[in-house]
């Protein structure tokens, strides 16, 4: 099991598939504008996270998506974010 350290928080994202039903054909290279922030679910956190007393398993937090890191190790994928880039707790 992956245990985050150095103020990182392990999160789970919800991948949404965008479907186009307008009938307009767009180039394959076209990507719609993405939201800068996202709501993710907390799975675990480092002992030195500055607000660890406010986090719980399955807490929902708002993050800056551009700062989330995806780590791939031995066929597993982990999403982590440094506590600096957590905007709020829901």
N, C-alpha and C positions, 0 to 999 in steps of 0.2 A: 504494500500500500504506500502511496506517495504521501509524505508529510512535508508541507511547506515550512521553510525557515526564512530568516532575514526579512521579516515584515510582509511576506507574501500570503495571499489568501487564495485557496483552491476553490474554483467556482465551476458551475455547470451552466452552459448556455442553452438557450432554446433556439434551434435553427428553424427559421421560417422560410418556406419556399414561396417565392413570388410567382404568381401566375398571371399571364397576360391574356385577357379575354376580349380585348378591344378589336382584334382582327387586324391590327396594324403590324406590319412586318418591320422589325428592327434589325440592324446588323448584329451579328454574334458578339462583336466587341462592345456593344452598348451595355452599360451597367447603370441601373437607376441609382440616384443619390441615396446614400445610407444615412440613417440617424447616427449622430455622434455618440449618444449615450444608450445604454441598454440596462435592462433589469436582469440580473443573474441570481442563481441560487448558491449560497455558501455551503461548501462541503467540508472544509477544514481550514485552519489558519495557523500561522506561526505563533509561538509563545510570546514573541516580542511585538505583535501588532498593537498599536497604540490604543485602540478602543476594543480590545478583545472581550472586555466585560459586557459589551453591547451586542456581541455576535452569538448566534446560536446555530446549530445544525439546521439547514433548510431555511435560514434567514434569506430574505430578498434584499439585495442591495442594488444601488444605481452606480454604474461605473462609466468611465471614459473608455469606450470600446477600442479606440486607437492604441491604448496602452496595455491592453490585455495580451498576454503572451501564450502561445500554444507550444507545449513541449511534447515531442514525440520520442518515446523511449521504449525499446523492446516491444513494439507493436501496440503500446498503450498511448493514449493521448490525454494530456492534462492541460487545463486552462487556468492560468494564475494571473493575479493582478497585485501590484504593490499597493499597500494601504494608502499611499499618497493619492491614488487615482480612484478611490472610492468616494463618490460624491455624497451619498446618503444611504441610510438604512430604512427600509420600509417595515 
